[in-house]
């Protein structure tokens, strides 16, 4: 996994489709879904860590983007 799109495709394998319309909310919901899958031992630790890193990086990027736009 290297992109948010890859994570979306990964989640689709488990029947999870996420689209709220708010980018940050979508990303945070994906993070919660990944945590649930990991806690249920349905995904490998490496998959979980990689996806989490990508999501958290994108969440931070989106929040900074909004913050800079408001200035």
C-alpha positions as CSV (number, residue, x, y, z in Angstrom):
1,X,0.0,0.0,0.0
2,X,1.3,3.4,-1.0
3,X,-1.7,5.6,-1.4
4,X,-5.2,6.4,0.0
5,X,-6.6,4.7,-3.1
6,X,-4.8,1.5,-2.2
7,X,-6.2,1.7,1.3
8,X,-9.7,2.2,-0.1
9,X,-9.3,-0.9,-2.4
10,X,-7.9,-2.9,0.6
11,X,-11.0,-2.0,2.7
12,X,-13.3,-2.9,-0.2
13,X,-12.0,-6.5,0.1
14,X,-13.7,-6.5,3.5
15,X,-16.9,-4.9,2.2
16,X,-16.1,-1.5,3.6
17,X,-17.0,1.5,1.3
18,X,-16.4,4.9,2.9
19,X,-17.5,8.2,1.5
20,X,-19.0,10.9,3.6
21,X,-17.9,13.9,1.5
22,X,-15.6,15.4,4.1
23,X,-12.0,14.3,3.3
24,X,-10.7,14.3,6.9
25,X,-13.8,12.5,8.2
26,X,-13.4,9.9,5.5
27,X,-9.8,9.3,6.4
28,X,-10.6,9.1,10.2
29,X,-13.4,6.6,9.5
30,X,-10.9,4.5,7.4
31,X,-8.5,4.6,10.4
32,X,-11.3,3.3,12.7
33,X,-12.2,0.5,10.2
34,X,-8.5,-0.5,10.0
35,X,-8.3,-0.7,13.8
36,X,-11.4,-2.9,13.9
37,X,-9.9,-5.2,11.3
38,X,-6.6,-5.4,13.1
39,X,-8.2,-6.0,16.5
40,X,-10.3,-8.8,14.9
41,X,-7.0,-10.3,13.6
42,X,-8.3,-10.1,10.0
43,X,-5.2,-8.1,8.8
44,X,-1.5,-8.5,9.3
45,X,0.3,-6.1,11.6
46,X,2.5,-4.9,8.7
47,X,-0.6,-4.0,6.6
48,X,-2.2,-2.2,9.6
49,X,1.0,-0.2,10.3
50,X,1.5,0.8,6.7
51,X,-2.1,1.9,6.2
52,X,-2.2,3.8,9.5
53,X,1.0,5.7,8.6
54,X,-0.4,6.7,5.2
55,X,-3.7,7.7,6.7
56,X,-2.2,9.8,9.5
57,X,0.1,11.5,7.1
58,X,-2.8,12.4,4.8
59,X,-5.0,13.6,7.7
60,X,-2.2,15.9,8.9
61,X,-1.7,17.2,5.4
62,X,-5.4,17.9,5.0
63,X,-5.7,19.7,8.3
64,X,-2.7,21.9,7.6
65,X,-4.1,22.6,4.2
66,X,-7.4,23.9,5.7
67,X,-5.5,25.8,8.4
68,X,-3.4,27.6,5.8
69,X,-6.4,28.3,3.7
70,X,-8.1,30.1,6.6
71,X,-5.2,32.5,7.1
